[in-house]
Amino acid sequence: MMVLRGVNVFPTQIEELVLRIPAPAAHCQCVLTRPGRLDELTVRVERRDGVKAAAADEAGAAVDRMAKDTIGGSSAGSPHGLAVPTPVLGRPEERG
């Protein structure tokens, strides 16, 4: 569980949002940072093979909107979707 600006956020909540959209692959990574005084959550999502970058960017924006609607928080505090090419994110078996 992560606490994002006072809101409890479970990675499974983010995963549910990602799986609702066809462009991203099922693999995602939640990156919680604090560049200033407030936390920010970036959701890195792999795009499926054959999906163009523009469609992947739209999917990232859709994750943004859905996260704000379901999880809540201000737009700066809501998770930000970022589509990355496949396979960029390490798999659990690769991380050791």
C-alpha positions as CSV (number, residue, x, y, z in Angstrom):
1,M,0.0,0.0,0.0
2,M,1.1,3.5,-0.7
3,V,-0.1,6.7,0.9
4,L,-0.5,9.4,-1.8
5,R,-1.3,12.8,-0.3
6,G,-3.2,11.2,2.5
7,V,-5.1,8.7,0.3
8,N,-4.3,5.0,0.7
9,V,-3.6,3.6,-2.8
10,F,-3.1,-0.1,-3.4
11,P,-1.2,-1.2,-6.5
12,T,-4.0,-3.6,-7.3
13,Q,-6.3,-0.5,-7.8
14,I,-3.9,0.9,-10.3
15,E,-3.6,-2.5,-12.0
16,E,-7.4,-2.7,-12.3
17,L,-7.5,0.7,-14.1
18,V,-4.7,-0.4,-16.5
19,L,-6.5,-3.7,-17.4
20,R,-9.6,-1.8,-18.4
21,I,-7.8,-0.2,-21.4
22,P,-6.8,-2.4,-24.4
23,A,-3.6,-0.5,-25.4
24,P,-1.4,-1.2,-22.4
25,A,0.0,-4.6,-21.6
26,A,-0.7,-6.1,-18.2
27,H,2.7,-5.1,-16.8
28,C,2.9,-1.8,-14.9
29,Q,5.2,-0.2,-12.4
30,C,4.1,2.4,-9.7
31,V,6.8,4.9,-9.0
32,L,6.2,7.1,-5.9
33,T,8.4,10.2,-5.7
34,R,8.6,13.5,-3.8
35,P,10.2,16.1,-6.1
36,G,9.0,19.0,-3.9
37,R,7.0,18.9,-0.8
38,L,4.2,16.7,-2.2
39,D,4.1,13.1,-3.3
40,E,3.6,12.2,-7.0
41,L,2.8,8.8,-8.4
42,T,3.8,7.9,-11.9
43,V,2.4,4.7,-13.4
44,R,4.7,3.2,-16.0
45,V,2.8,0.9,-18.3
46,E,4.1,-1.2,-21.1
47,R,2.2,-0.9,-24.4
48,R,1.1,-4.1,-26.2
49,D,3.0,-5.1,-29.3
50,G,1.7,-3.4,-32.4
51,V,0.2,-0.4,-30.5
52,K,1.3,2.9,-31.9
53,A,2.9,5.5,-29.6
54,A,-0.1,7.9,-30.1
55,A,-2.6,5.2,-28.9
56,A,-0.3,4.4,-26.0
57,D,-0.2,8.1,-25.0
58,E,-4.0,8.2,-25.1
59,A,-4.1,5.2,-22.9
60,G,-1.8,6.9,-20.4
61,A,-4.2,9.9,-20.4
62,A,-7.1,7.5,-19.8
63,V,-5.3,6.0,-16.8
64,D,-4.9,9.6,-15.5
65,R,-8.6,10.4,-15.8
66,M,-9.8,7.1,-14.4
67,A,-7.4,7.3,-11.4
68,K,-8.6,10.8,-10.6
69,D,-12.2,9.6,-10.8
70,T,-11.8,6.4,-8.8
71,I,-9.0,7.1,-6.4
72,G,-9.4,10.8,-6.0
73,G,-7.0,13.6,-5.3
74,S,-6.0,16.7,-7.1
75,S,-4.7,16.4,-10.7
76,A,-1.2,16.9,-9.4
77,G,-1.7,14.2,-6.8
78,S,-3.4,11.7,-9.0
79,P,-1.4,8.9,-10.6
80,H,0.1,9.9,-13.9
81,G,0.1,7.3,-16.7
82,L,3.2,6.9,-18.8
83,A,3.3,4.4,-21.6
84,V,6.6,2.8,-22.3
85,P,7.7,0.4,-25.1
86,T,7.6,-3.3,-24.5
87,P,9.5,-4.8,-22.6
88,V,11.1,-2.0,-20.6
89,L,9.8,-2.9,-17.2
90,G,11.7,-5.7,-15.4
91,R,9.7,-8.8,-14.6
92,P,9.7,-10.1,-11.0
93,E,11.8,-13.1,-11.9
94,E,14.4,-10.8,-13.5
95,R,14.7,-8.5,-10.4
96,G,15.9,-11.1,-8.0
